[in-house]
Amino acid sequence: MAKKKSFLPKADPLLILFLQNFLAKFKVIASPLLGYTQSQVDAVEKDVLAIIHSILIETLMKSKLKDFTSYKENLVKGTSTGQVVSPPVPGTLPVLTDAVEPGALKRILKTIKDTKDNANYTTDMGNDMGIIGADHVIDYDEISTVAKLKSNLANGIKIKYTKKGLTGADIYRLTLPVGNDVNDAELNNAVFTKIASVTGSVYEDTLLNQSRQPEIRIYKIYLKKGDVVVGKPSNYLRVVAEVYVDQQGNELQGKVK
């Protein structure tokens, strides 16, 4: 199954390139072909330039902070070499842009949506402006997630996984005595118990060690689309569990130290 992947880059350098291209192409067609007024085009330009300016300033500040931190550390903890060290050059700020209200990116995205809804809009325009997301194909037969340990405490074991845009997951567990672990090939034929269906990306196993001994808990996770399990199971996540405190904070009696 294919779904549209967002056209908006997440990384700041790529976002700058996207905004620069969008603005240049939008200005050419906005008034003559799509009916935008000049004041509307000017407002979009101000929002675009303000965002780009903010990214450039932040990038410069982070770079200079790193330089000055290294300089300070050298002065405080460095070893004398007989040569002086000069402080980093502060750098020159990018040219200031017109001030705009908060929410500039939201306004740009609203303009993009209105542009796509315009009767004169074409996919060629969209491709030229870079506002059409690429198809992202999801193979629901092969998709799977990765089970990871978030925390292992006396009152519960938290495991996490990536939902990959799906609804949630089913969590399965197999419990073995410490020292009796088996390899993955053997686990492929083992009988796991379903312990939860979750919609969040973190699950906490609060089952107490009734044997009063540490035990191996092995988890696997299946992703779900709605109520339907899809794809393949996750990796096997092994955790040495010593859960002996209940949800009220009471310690299990007779715990073996």
C-alpha positions as CSV (number, residue, x, y, z in Angstrom):
1,M,0.0,0.0,0.0
2,A,1.3,3.5,-0.8
3,K,0.7,6.7,1.1
4,K,2.1,10.2,0.5
5,K,5.2,11.1,2.3
6,S,5.4,14.7,3.5
7,F,7.1,17.1,1.1
8,L,8.4,19.2,4.0
9,P,12.0,18.3,5.0
10,K,12.8,17.9,8.7
11,A,16.4,18.8,8.6
12,D,17.0,22.6,8.7
13,P,19.5,22.8,5.8
14,L,17.0,21.0,3.6
15,L,14.2,23.1,4.9
16,I,16.1,26.2,3.8
17,L,16.5,24.8,0.3
18,F,12.9,23.8,0.1
19,L,11.7,27.3,1.2
20,Q,14.0,29.1,-1.2
21,N,12.8,27.0,-4.2
22,F,9.1,27.3,-3.2
23,L,9.3,31.0,-2.8
24,A,11.1,31.5,-6.2
25,K,8.6,29.4,-8.1
26,F,5.6,30.6,-6.2
27,K,6.4,34.3,-7.0
28,V,6.4,33.5,-10.7
29,I,2.9,32.0,-10.8
30,A,1.1,33.3,-7.8
31,S,-0.4,36.5,-9.3
32,P,-0.8,35.8,-13.0
33,L,-1.9,32.1,-12.8
34,L,-3.4,31.6,-9.3
35,G,-4.9,35.0,-8.5
36,Y,-2.9,35.9,-5.4
37,T,-2.6,39.7,-4.7
38,Q,0.8,41.2,-4.5
39,S,0.3,41.9,-0.8
40,Q,-0.4,38.1,-0.3
41,V,2.8,37.2,-2.2
42,D,4.8,39.7,-0.1
43,A,3.4,38.2,3.1
44,V,4.5,34.7,2.0
45,E,7.9,36.0,1.2
46,K,8.3,37.7,4.6
47,D,7.4,34.5,6.3
48,V,9.8,32.4,4.3
49,L,12.7,34.8,4.8
50,A,12.0,35.1,8.5
51,I,12.2,31.3,8.9
52,I,15.4,31.1,6.9
53,H,16.9,33.9,8.9
54,S,16.1,32.2,12.2
55,I,17.7,29.0,11.1
56,L,20.8,30.7,9.9
57,I,21.1,32.6,13.2
58,E,20.6,29.5,15.3
59,T,23.2,27.6,13.2
60,L,25.7,30.3,13.6
61,M,25.1,30.6,17.4
62,K,25.5,26.9,17.9
63,S,28.7,26.9,15.9
64,K,30.1,29.8,17.9
65,L,29.0,28.4,21.2
66,K,30.9,25.2,20.4
67,D,34.0,27.3,19.4
68,F,33.9,29.4,22.6
69,T,33.3,26.4,24.8
70,S,36.4,24.8,23.4
71,Y,38.3,28.0,23.9
72,K,37.2,28.3,27.5
73,E,38.1,24.7,28.2
74,N,41.5,25.2,26.7
75,L,42.1,28.2,29.0
76,V,40.8,26.5,32.1
77,K,42.2,23.0,31.6
78,G,44.8,23.3,28.8
79,T,48.5,22.9,29.2
80,S,50.8,25.9,28.6
81,T,52.7,25.6,25.3
82,G,54.5,28.9,25.3
83,Q,52.1,30.3,22.7
84,V,49.1,32.4,23.2
85,V,45.6,31.3,22.0
86,S,43.2,33.8,20.6
87,P,39.4,33.7,21.1
88,P,37.3,32.7,18.2
89,V,35.9,35.3,15.8
90,P,32.3,36.1,17.0
91,G,31.0,35.9,13.4
92,T,28.6,38.1,11.5
93,L,24.8,37.7,11.8
94,P,22.8,37.2,8.7
95,V,21.0,40.2,7.3
96,L,17.9,41.0,9.3
97,T,14.5,40.4,7.7
98,D,11.1,42.0,8.3
99,A,9.5,41.0,11.6
100,V,6.5,38.6,11.3
101,E,4.0,37.2,13.6
102,P,4.5,33.7,15.2
103,G,3.3,30.7,13.2
104,A,5.1,31.6,9.9
105,L,5.4,28.0,8.8
106,K,1.8,27.2,9.5
107,R,0.8,30.2,7.3
108,I,3.1,28.9,4.5
109,L,1.5,25.4,4.7
110,K,-1.9,27.0,4.6
111,T,-0.9,28.9,1.4
112,I,0.4,25.6,-0.1
113,K,-3.0,23.9,0.7
114,D,-4.9,26.8,-0.8
115,T,-2.7,26.7,-3.8
116,K,-3.4,23.0,-4.3
117,D,-7.1,23.7,-4.0
118,N,-6.9,26.4,-6.7
119,A,-8.8,25.6,-9.9
120,N,-5.8,26.6,-12.0
121,Y,-3.3,24.5,-10.0
122,T,-1.5,21.7,-11.9
123,T,0.7,18.9,-10.7
124,D,3.5,20.4,-12.9
125,M,3.3,23.5,-10.7
126,G,3.4,21.3,-7.6
127,N,6.4,19.4,-8.8
128,D,8.2,22.6,-9.7
129,M,7.5,24.1,-6.3
130,G,8.4,20.9,-4.5
131,I,5.0,20.6,-2.7
132,I,4.0,17.1,-3.8
133,G,5.0,14.3,-1.4
134,A,6.6,11.2,-2.8
135,D,4.8,7.9,-2.6
136,H,5.9,5.8,0.3
137,V,5.1,2.1,-0.1
138,I,4.3,0.1,3.0
139,D,4.5,-3.7,2.7
140,Y,2.1,-4.9,5.4
141,D,3.4,-8.5,4.9
142,E,7.0,-7.5,5.7
143,I,6.7,-4.6,8.1
144,S,8.1,-5.1,11.6
145,T,9.4,-3.1,14.5
146,V,12.3,-3.2,17.0
147,A,11.7,-4.1,20.7
148,K,14.0,-2.1,23.0
149,L,14.5,-1.9,26.8
150,K,13.5,1.4,28.2
151,S,14.0,0.6,31.9
152,N,14.3,-2.4,34.2
153,L,13.3,-1.6,37.8
154,A,12.0,-3.5,40.9
155,N,8.5,-2.4,40.1
156,G,8.3,-3.1,36.4
157,I,10.0,-3.5,33.1
158,K,9.4,-0.9,30.4
159,I,9.8,-1.8,26.8
160,K,9.4,0.4,23.8
161,Y,9.0,0.1,20.1
162,T,8.4,2.2,17.0
163,K,4.8,2.3,15.7
164,K,5.9,3.2,12.1
165,G,2.7,5.1,11.6
166,L,0.4,2.2,12.5
167,T,-2.2,1.9,15.2
168,G,-0.4,0.0,17.9
169,A,0.9,-3.4,18.7
170,D,0.4,-6.8,20.5
171,I,3.0,-7.6,23.1
172,Y,4.0,-11.2,23.7
173,R,6.1,-12.7,26.6
174,L,7.9,-15.9,27.3
175,T,9.3,-16.5,30.9
176,L,12.3,-18.8,31.6
177,P,14.4,-19.5,34.7
178,V,17.7,-17.7,34.8
179,G,20.3,-20.0,33.2
180,N,17.8,-21.7,30.9
181,D,17.9,-19.2,28.0
182,V,17.5,-20.6,24.5
183,N,18.7,-19.3,21.1
184,D,16.5,-17.4,18.6
185,A,16.1,-20.5,16.4
186,E,14.6,-22.4,19.3
187,L,12.4,-19.4,20.2
188,N,10.8,-19.5,16.7
189,N,8.9,-22.6,17.8
190,A,8.3,-21.5,21.4
191,V,4.8,-20.7,22.7
192,F,4.6,-17.0,23.7
193,T,1.7,-15.6,25.7
194,K,0.0,-12.4,24.6
195,I,0.1,-10.0,27.5
196,A,-1.2,-6.8,26.0
197,S,-2.6,-4.9,23.1
198,V,-1.3,-1.3,23.2
199,T,-1.7,1.9,21.2
200,G,1.2,3.7,22.9
201,S,4.8,3.1,22.0
202,V,5.8,2.1,25.6
203,Y,4.5,-0.8,27.6
204,E,5.3,-1.6,31.3
205,D,5.3,-5.2,32.4
206,T,4.5,-5.1,36.2
207,L,4.1,-8.9,36.7
208,L,5.7,-9.8,40.0
209,N,8.3,-12.6,40.3
210,Q,6.1,-15.0,42.2
211,S,8.9,-17.5,42.3
212,R,10.9,-14.9,44.2
213,Q,13.8,-15.5,41.9
214,P,15.1,-13.4,39.0
215,E,13.9,-14.8,35.7
216,I,14.4,-14.3,32.0
217,R,11.6,-12.5,30.2
218,I,11.6,-12.6,26.5
219,Y,9.4,-10.3,24.5
220,K,8.3,-10.0,20.9
221,I,6.0,-7.4,19.3
222,Y,3.6,-7.5,16.4
223,L,2.4,-4.3,14.8
224,K,-1.3,-3.7,14.2
225,K,-3.2,-1.7,11.7
226,G,-6.5,-1.1,13.4
227,D,-7.4,-4.4,15.0
228,V,-5.5,-6.5,12.5
229,V,-2.0,-7.8,13.2
230,V,0.3,-7.1,10.2
231,G,3.8,-8.0,9.1
232,K,6.5,-10.0,11.0
233,P,7.4,-10.1,14.6
234,S,10.1,-7.9,16.1
235,N,13.4,-9.1,17.4
236,Y,13.4,-11.1,20.6
237,L,14.1,-8.8,23.6
238,R,15.7,-10.6,26.6
239,V,15.4,-9.0,30.0
240,V,16.6,-10.5,33.3
241,A,13.6,-9.5,35.5
242,E,13.6,-9.1,39.2
243,V,10.2,-7.4,39.7
244,Y,9.2,-7.7,43.4
245,V,7.5,-4.4,44.2
246,D,3.8,-4.1,43.4
247,Q,2.0,-1.0,42.0
248,Q,1.3,0.2,45.6
249,G,5.0,0.0,46.5
250,N,4.7,-3.1,48.6
251,E,7.6,-5.5,48.5
252,L,6.9,-9.1,47.7
253,Q,7.3,-11.2,50.9
254,G,10.2,-13.5,51.1
255,K,12.2,-12.1,48.2
256,V,15.5,-13.9,47.8
257,K,18.3,-11.4,48.0
